[in-house]
């Protein structure tokens, strides 16, 4: 959806399609009709923004075939759907029965990760609306933290130099600016704001920057104002914001029904204790309160003592769009965990999932409206 900041700048609000499992072009087009078109209708939106996820094979196929890519653009246009941002974090198989640590591979030490991201950049340059200022691609924060050493760090930095050169080539060939945003996440080489600043020192900040995931920020127990000030001081742009909320509870026992086998749910407490998954946090008896990397529907307030980090989301949005100029213009609602919610909360039909995503987008739009943004 297109929004307008009081300062005049266009803001883009979308939902991330990594919640859907399709990994071939026919399946992706089918999911547009199953989910995106009904979501747009429910919101009464003239155009619906998609934070599109393309698995590596389909990204490579589109990047290699201009006719195929043009046809896909026509499919989007025919449904009044637009794409200014891609999620390039999962490489493939993101909705498999078990994902866990596989989502971090290949990492930024590998040529595969570089090739995938540049394929996405070429695809996005062709999909961008003609009047969009720029495109963005979110990606993993270099790698999972273990193993990691100086040689791997050196190799990753070399890949980022190649990435910036490749993005410059895309701009030269197409006239479109594509930026890549590294997404700090619990358990990774880059988890905190300070780690991001250290790791990305010296990169090409015209083309590379930060994807600020608001659930991840909350799980690090960081305050949005402090994080954004630190990024500004370091000269690292906020290229993209993932509008997300994590689980929180003063009574960890209430979180047991959220243990599930597909995704990692890194758990942190206010004292700095950590576990790499929710079941591990129970085994180690981490003292509460806990914040859990479990993206939950934005608009749903769970029954106490369960809570979400929606207050952190609100604080962050106030910092990001509440000033005279916005600090970012790409906002993507990324709740990929609808299919692993406890059974009583889980959508049972495509219509129910479409309704839930529409409610999340409506929630995010309303929060931004309260800050003076015009829909």
C-alpha positions in Angstrom: 0.0 0.0 0.0 1.1 3.5 -0.7 1.2 5.9 2.2 2.4 9.5 2.5 4.5 11.0 5.2 3.6 14.5 6.3 7.0 15.6 5.0 5.8 14.5 1.5 7.8 11.3 1.0 6.0 8.2 -0.2 6.1 5.2 2.1 5.5 1.6 1.0 3.7 -0.9 3.3 3.6 -4.5 2.2 3.3 -8.1 3.5 6.0 -10.7 3.1 5.1 -13.7 1.0 7.6 -16.0 2.8 4.5 -17.2 4.8 3.6 -19.1 1.6 5.4 -22.2 0.5 5.4 -21.9 -3.3 8.9 -22.1 -4.9 8.1 -22.2 -8.6 6.6 -19.5 -10.8 3.3 -21.2 -11.4 2.8 -21.7 -7.6 3.8 -18.1 -6.9 1.2 -16.8 -9.4 -1.4 -19.1 -7.8 -0.7 -17.8 -4.4 -1.3 -14.2 -5.7 -4.9 -15.2 -6.5 -5.3 -17.2 -3.3 -4.0 -14.7 -0.9 -2.8 -11.3 -2.2 -5.9 -10.4 -4.3 -8.3 -11.2 -1.4 -6.1 -9.3 1.0 -6.2 -6.2 -1.3 -10.0 -6.5 -1.5 -10.4 -6.7 2.3 -8.2 -3.6 2.8 -10.0 -1.7 0.1 -6.5 -0.8 -1.3 -6.1 0.4 -4.8 -2.7 -1.4 -4.9 -1.3 -4.0 -2.5 2.4 -4.1 -1.8 4.2 -7.5 -1.7 7.4 -8.1 0.1 8.1 -10.9 -2.4 10.1 -14.0 -1.5 11.6 -15.9 -4.4 13.5 -19.1 -3.7 16.9 -19.3 -5.4 15.9 -21.4 -8.4 13.0 -19.2 -9.5 15.1 -16.1 -8.9 17.8 -17.5 -11.2 15.3 -18.4 -13.8 13.6 -15.0 -13.8 17.0 -13.2 -13.9 18.1 -15.2 -16.9 15.0 -14.8 -19.0 13.8 -11.3 -19.7 10.6 -12.6 -21.4 9.7 -14.7 -18.4 10.4 -11.8 -16.1 8.3 -9.4 -18.2 5.4 -11.9 -18.1 5.6 -12.1 -14.3 5.5 -8.3 -14.1 2.3 -8.4 -16.2 0.8 -11.0 -13.8 1.5 -8.6 -10.9 0.2 -5.5 -12.7 -3.0 -7.3 -13.8 -3.8 -8.0 -10.1 -2.9 -4.4 -8.9 0.0 -5.7 -6.9 3.4 -4.0 -6.7 6.9 -5.0 -5.4 9.5 -2.6 -4.1 11.1 -5.0 -1.7 12.2 -8.6 -1.7 13.0 -10.9 1.2 16.4 -12.5 0.3 17.1 -14.1 3.7 15.8 -17.7 3.1 17.5 -19.3 0.1 14.9 -22.0 -0.5 12.7 -24.5 1.4 11.5 -22.0 4.0 8.2 -23.7 4.7 9.6 -27.2 4.9 8.6 -29.3 8.0 12.0 -28.6 9.6 14.0 -25.4 8.8 15.9 -24.4 12.0 19.6 -23.6 11.2 19.2 -24.4 7.5 17.8 -20.9 6.9 21.3 -19.4 7.5 22.8 -21.4 4.5 24.4 -20.5 2.2 25.8 -17.6 4.2 27.8 -14.5 3.1 31.1 -16.4 2.9 29.8 -18.3 -0.2 29.5 -17.4 -3.9 26.0 -18.9 -3.9 24.7 -16.2 -1.5 26.2 -13.5 -3.6 24.8 -14.9 -6.9 21.3 -15.3 -5.4 21.3 -11.7 -4.1 22.4 -10.3 -7.4 19.8 -12.4 -9.2 17.2 -10.8 -6.9 18.5 -7.4 -7.6 18.1 -7.9 -11.4 14.6 -9.2 -10.9 13.6 -6.4 -8.6 14.9 -3.8 -11.0 12.4 -5.1 -13.6 9.5 -5.4 -11.1 9.9 -2.0 -9.5 7.0 0.4 -10.3 8.1 3.2 -12.6 7.6 5.8 -10.0 9.3 4.0 -7.1 12.4 5.8 -5.9 14.4 2.6 -5.1 14.1 -1.1 -4.3 15.3 -3.0 -1.3 16.4 -6.6 -0.5 16.7 -7.9 3.0 19.3 -10.6 3.7 20.8 -12.6 6.6 23.3 -10.9 8.9 26.4 -12.6 7.4 26.0 -16.0 9.1 25.0 -18.0 12.1 27.6 -17.2 14.8 29.2 -20.6 15.0 31.5 -21.4 13.3 32.9 -17.9 12.6 36.5 -16.7 12.6 38.7 -14.0 11.1 39.1 -15.7 7.8 35.4 -16.1 7.4 34.9 -12.5 8.3 37.5 -11.4 5.7 35.8 -13.6 3.1 32.3 -12.2 3.9 33.6 -8.6 3.6 35.1 -9.5 0.2 31.6 -10.8 -0.9 30.0 -7.5 0.3 32.5 -5.5 -1.9 31.5 -7.7 -4.8 27.8 -7.2 -3.9 28.2 -3.4 -4.0 29.9 -3.6 -7.4 27.2 -5.8 -8.7 24.5 -3.5 -7.5 26.2 -0.6 -9.2 26.2 -2.6 -12.4 22.5 -3.2 -12.0 21.9 0.5 -11.7 24.1 1.3 -14.7 22.2 -1.3 -16.8 18.7 -0.5 -15.7 18.7 3.0 -14.1 17.1 1.5 -11.0 18.7 1.8 -7.5 18.6 -1.4 -5.5 19.9 -1.5 -1.9 20.6 -4.6 0.2 19.7 -4.6 3.9 21.4 -6.8 6.5 19.0 -8.0 9.2 20.4 -8.4 12.7 18.9 -11.6 14.2 19.4 -13.4 17.6 22.1 -16.0 17.4 23.8 -14.7 14.3 27.2 -13.1 13.8 25.3 -9.8 13.8 22.6 -9.9 16.6 22.8 -6.4 18.2 23.1 -2.9 16.9 26.7 -2.6 18.1 27.6 -5.8 16.3 26.0 -4.5 13.1 28.0 -1.2 13.4 31.2 -3.1 13.8 30.6 -5.7 11.2 29.4 -3.3 8.5 32.0 -0.6 9.1 33.5 0.5 5.8 30.8 -0.9 3.5 29.3 1.1 0.6 26.5 2.8 2.5 25.0 4.1 -0.8 24.0 0.5 -1.6 24.2 -1.5 1.7 22.5 -0.8 5.0 20.3 -2.3 7.7 17.0 -4.2 7.7 15.5 -3.3 11.1 13.3 -6.2 12.2 11.3 -5.0 15.1 10.8 -8.4 16.7 14.6 -9.1 16.6 15.3 -5.7 18.1 12.9 -6.4 21.0 14.5 -9.8 21.6 17.8 -8.1 22.0 16.2 -6.0 24.7 17.3 -2.8 22.8 15.4 0.5 22.8 14.5 1.6 19.3 15.6 5.2 19.9 19.0 4.1 21.1 19.5 1.7 18.2 18.5 4.2 15.6 20.7 6.9 17.1 23.7 4.4 17.0 23.0 3.6 13.3 22.8 7.3 12.4 26.1 8.0 14.2 27.7 5.2 12.2 26.2 6.4 8.9 24.4 3.1 8.3 21.0 3.8 6.6 17.8 2.0 7.6 17.0 0.5 4.2 14.0 -1.6 5.2 11.9 -2.2 8.3 10.2 -5.5 9.0 7.2 -4.7 11.1 7.0 -7.7 13.4 6.3 -8.6 17.1 7.8 -11.3 19.3 6.4 -13.2 22.2 7.0 -12.0 25.7 6.1 -13.5 29.1 6.9 -12.9 32.8 5.8 -16.6 33.3 7.8 -18.8 30.9 5.5 -21.8 31.5 2.8 -20.0 29.5 5.0 -20.4 26.4 5.2 -24.2 26.3 2.5 -24.5 23.6 4.7 -22.4 21.3 7.5 -25.1 21.1 7.4 -26.4 17.6 9.8 -28.2 15.2 10.0 -26.0 12.1 11.7 -22.7 13.0 14.3 -21.6 15.6 12.8 -19.5 18.4 15.8 -17.9 20.0 15.0 -16.9 23.6 16.5 -14.0 25.6 15.8 -12.6 29.0 16.3 -9.1 30.4 19.5 -10.2 32.3 21.2 -11.2 29.1 20.8 -15.0 29.4 20.1 -16.7 26.1 19.0 -20.0 24.5 19.1 -20.8 20.8 15.6 -22.3 20.8 12.5 -22.3 23.0 12.8 -25.9 24.1 16.4 -25.3 25.1 15.3 -22.3 27.2 13.0 -24.7 29.1 15.7 -27.3 29.6 18.1 -24.7 30.9 15.4 -23.1 33.1 16.3 -19.5 32.1 14.7 -17.1 34.6 12.0 -14.8 33.2 10.9 -12.6 31.8 11.5 -14.0 28.3 11.3 -12.6 24.8 11.1 -15.2 22.1 11.9 -14.9 18.4 8.5 -16.1 17.4 6.8 -13.7 15.0 3.2 -13.4 16.1 0.2 -11.7 14.5 0.5 -8.0 15.1 -3.1 -7.3 15.8 -3.7 -10.0 18.3 -3.2 -9.4 22.0 -2.7 -12.8 23.7 -4.3 -13.6 27.1 -2.2 -12.5 30.1 0.4 -13.4 31.3 1.4 -13.8 27.7 2.1 -10.6 25.8 3.8 -9.5 22.6 6.5 -6.8 22.0 4.0 -4.6 20.2 5.0 -1.7 22.6 8.5 -1.9 21.1 7.0 -1.9 17.6 5.0 1.3 18.5 8.1 3.0 19.9 10.1 2.1 16.8 7.4 3.4 14.4 7.3 6.6 16.3 11.0 7.1 15.8 10.9 6.0 12.2 8.0 8.0 10.9 7.0 10.4 13.7 9.6 13.1 12.9 9.7 15.8 10.2 11.2 13.2 7.7 10.9 9.4 7.8 14.0 7.4 8.5 12.9 4.7 6.1 10.4 4.3 3.3 10.0 0.4 3.0 7.9 -1.3 5.7 7.1 -5.0 5.4 4.9 -7.0 7.7 6.7 -10.3 8.2 4.7 -12.9 10.1 5.9 -16.1 8.6 4.8 -18.3 11.5 1.1 -18.5 10.9 1.3 -22.2 10.0 3.1 -23.1 13.3 1.0 -21.2 15.7 -0.7 -23.3 18.5 -3.7 -25.1 16.9 -6.3 -22.8 18.4 -4.7 -19.7 16.9 -3.7 -21.2 13.5 -5.7 -20.4 10.3 -7.4 -23.5 9.0 -8.2 -22.2 5.5 -6.7 -19.9 2.9 -9.5 -17.4 3.5 -8.7 -17.4 7.2 -5.0 -16.7 6.5 -5.8 -14.0 4.0 -8.1 -12.4 6.6 -5.4 -12.5 9.3 -2.8 -11.0 7.1 -5.2 -8.2 6.0 -5.8 -7.5 9.7 -2.1 -7.2 10.3 -1.7 -4.8 7.5 -4.7 -2.8 8.7 -3.1 -2.7 12.2 0.2 -1.4 10.8 -1.5 1.2 8.6 -3.6 2.4 11.6 -0.4 2.7 13.8 1.2 4.8 11.1 -1.9 6.9 10.6 -1.8 7.8 14.3 1.7 9.2 13.7 0.4 11.5 11.0 1.0 9.3 7.9 -1.7 9.6 5.3 -3.2 6.5 3.6 
